[in-house]
Amino acid sequence: MTDNPEARGSTPNGGVAPAGKRFDRVEGRHWGYSPDDVDDYFSRVEAAIKAPRGQDAPEFTSSDLRTAVFGRARGGYQPAVVDAAMDQLEDTLARRENRDYIDSHGRQAWEEQVGALSDLIFGRLERADGHRFRRPSGSSSRGYAVVDVDALCDAVVEELSTAESVHPDRVRTAVFGPAVGERAYEEQQVDAFLDKLVELLLALR
């Protein structure tokens, strides 16, 4: 996460940055995220977070932030800075969702839910290398390199075996090389699983 106040969408005096100035921009005519898209999205998420319980407000979940997509613009916001701020908002929403669930259903129900999610996640993490996800539909179809995805899964299993939690950024920032056919895993299935893995890691924090 950046420590730049403006990069988090605030001015040094604590106010909200003017439109188009929430985050640092890319240099010159390079491509970045559309400031209009980003500003609108952050305004709506922040309104939802700040709204009192029971008051009509746009509803967002932590998973909504993981699937958000912004348009591109030349001279737009730096993607890495925006992504880091999105992760911070996701963490905030996840903590609130966890508290709300416990308040509504009790801690035992919460622990049972986390346990069920953990069983689901580890059931796949602990599969043998090369057998965790399905291959792309065609022999020439592209996907994520099996070796890269398996390396992340092995690392997460090892880290969780020696620590109570793993930071979600361990998964969020993972990069997989491209591969084809039998050397690849299907991207959509991997992405869906990683979303659930992030959900578990947020719950364990």
C-alpha positions in Angstrom: 0.0 0.0 0.0 1.2 3.5 -0.8 1.6 6.0 2.0 0.8 8.9 -0.3 -2.4 10.5 1.0 -3.4 11.7 -2.4 -2.9 8.2 -3.8 -5.6 7.0 -1.3 -8.0 9.6 -2.6 -7.5 12.1 0.2 -5.9 15.5 0.4 -3.2 16.2 3.1 -5.9 18.0 5.2 -8.1 14.9 5.2 -10.7 16.0 2.6 -11.6 14.2 -0.5 -9.4 14.9 -3.5 -11.0 16.9 -6.4 -12.3 14.9 -9.3 -9.5 13.7 -11.5 -6.9 14.1 -8.7 -7.6 11.2 -6.4 -4.5 9.2 -7.5 -1.2 9.8 -9.2 -1.3 9.6 -13.0 0.8 7.8 -15.5 3.4 9.9 -17.4 2.6 11.7 -20.6 0.3 9.8 -23.0 0.7 6.4 -21.5 -2.4 4.4 -20.8 -3.9 4.3 -17.3 -7.3 3.8 -15.6 -10.0 6.2 -16.6 -10.2 8.9 -13.8 -13.9 9.3 -14.4 -14.6 5.6 -13.9 -12.3 5.3 -10.9 -13.6 8.5 -9.2 -17.2 7.4 -9.6 -16.6 3.9 -8.3 -14.6 5.0 -5.3 -17.2 7.7 -4.4 -20.0 5.0 -4.4 -18.0 2.5 -2.4 -17.0 5.1 0.2 -20.6 6.2 0.5 -21.6 2.6 1.1 -19.0 2.2 3.7 -19.8 5.4 5.6 -23.6 5.1 5.4 -25.3 4.2 8.8 -26.7 0.7 9.0 -30.2 0.5 7.6 -29.9 3.7 5.5 -30.4 3.4 1.8 -27.0 3.4 0.1 -25.3 1.6 -2.8 -24.4 -1.9 -1.6 -21.0 -3.4 -2.3 -19.3 -6.5 -1.1 -15.6 -7.3 -0.8 -16.0 -9.7 -3.7 -17.5 -6.9 -5.9 -14.2 -5.0 -5.6 -12.2 -8.0 -6.7 -14.1 -8.1 -10.0 -14.3 -4.4 -10.7 -13.0 -3.2 -14.1 -12.1 0.3 -15.2 -11.9 1.7 -18.6 -8.5 2.9 -20.0 -7.5 6.5 -20.7 -4.3 8.1 -21.8 -2.7 10.0 -19.0 -5.0 8.3 -16.6 -4.5 7.0 -13.0 -1.6 4.7 -12.3 -3.1 1.2 -12.2 -0.8 -0.1 -9.4 -1.8 2.8 -7.1 -5.5 2.4 -7.8 -5.3 -1.4 -7.3 -3.6 -0.9 -4.0 -6.3 1.4 -2.8 -8.9 -1.1 -4.0 -7.3 -3.8 -1.9 -7.5 -1.5 1.1 -11.2 -0.9 0.5 -11.7 -4.6 0.0 -10.0 -5.3 3.4 -12.3 -2.7 5.0 -15.5 -4.2 3.6 -14.4 -7.8 4.4 -13.8 -6.8 8.1 -17.3 -5.3 8.2 -18.9 -8.3 6.6 -17.2 -10.6 9.1 -18.4 -8.5 12.0 -21.9 -8.3 10.6 -22.1 -12.1 10.2 -20.9 -12.7 13.7 -23.4 -10.1 15.1 -26.3 -11.7 13.2 -25.4 -15.4 13.5 -23.0 -15.8 16.3 -19.3 -16.7 16.4 -19.9 -20.5 16.3 -21.8 -20.1 13.0 -19.0 -17.9 11.7 -16.4 -20.4 12.6 -18.4 -23.1 10.9 -18.6 -21.1 7.8 -14.9 -20.3 7.7 -14.2 -24.0 8.4 -16.3 -25.1 5.4 -14.6 -22.6 3.2 -11.2 -23.7 4.5 -12.1 -27.4 3.7 -13.1 -26.3 0.2 -9.9 -24.4 -0.4 -7.5 -26.9 1.1 -9.2 -29.7 -0.8 -7.9 -28.2 -4.0 -4.6 -26.7 -2.7 -3.5 -30.1 -1.5 -4.0 -31.8 -4.8 -0.9 -32.9 -6.6 1.0 -30.5 -8.9 -0.5 -30.6 -12.3 -3.9 -31.8 -11.1 -5.3 -28.8 -9.3 -7.4 -27.3 -12.2 -8.7 -28.3 -15.5 -6.9 -27.7 -18.8 -8.1 -25.2 -21.4 -10.8 -26.6 -23.8 -8.6 -26.7 -26.9 -5.1 -28.1 -27.3 -3.9 -24.8 -28.6 -5.9 -22.6 -26.1 -3.9 -20.4 -23.9 -4.1 -20.3 -20.1 -2.0 -19.8 -17.0 1.3 -21.8 -16.8 0.7 -24.9 -14.6 4.1 -24.5 -13.0 3.4 -21.0 -11.9 0.0 -21.7 -10.5 1.2 -24.8 -8.7 4.1 -22.8 -7.2 1.7 -20.3 -5.7 -0.5 -23.0 -4.3 2.4 -24.9 -2.8 3.7 -21.6 -1.2 0.4 -20.8 0.3 0.0 -24.3 1.8 3.5 -24.0 3.3 3.0 -20.5 4.7 -0.4 -21.4 6.2 1.2 -24.4 7.9 3.7 -22.2 9.7 1.6 -19.1 10.4 -2.0 -18.3 11.5 -2.6 -16.3 8.4 -1.2 -15.2 5.0 -1.6 -11.7 3.7 -4.1 -11.6 0.9 -1.6 -9.6 -1.2 0.4 -12.8 -1.5 -2.4 -14.0 -3.8 -3.6 -10.6 -5.2 -0.2 -9.8 -6.6 0.6 -13.2 -8.1 1.6 -13.2 -11.8 1.4 -16.3 -13.9 3.1 -16.8 -17.2 1.1 -17.8 -20.3 1.1 -21.4 -21.5 -0.8 -23.6 -24.0 -2.6 -26.9 -23.9 -1.5 -29.4 -21.3 1.0 -27.0 -19.9 -1.8 -24.6 -18.9 -4.6 -24.3 -16.5 -7.9 -22.7 -17.5 -7.8 -19.1 -16.5 -11.4 -18.7 -15.4 -11.3 -21.6 -13.0 -8.0 -20.4 -11.5 -9.3 -16.9 -11.1 -12.6 -18.1 -9.4 -10.6 -20.2 -7.0 -8.2 -17.4 -6.2 -11.1 -15.1 -5.4 -12.3 -17.7 -2.8 -8.7 -18.1 -1.5 -8.5 -14.3 -0.9 -11.9 -14.5 0.8 -10.5 -17.2 3.2 -7.3 -15.2 3.9 -9.3 -12.1 4.7 -11.4 -14.2 7.1 -8.3 -15.6 8.9 -6.7 -12.2 9.5 
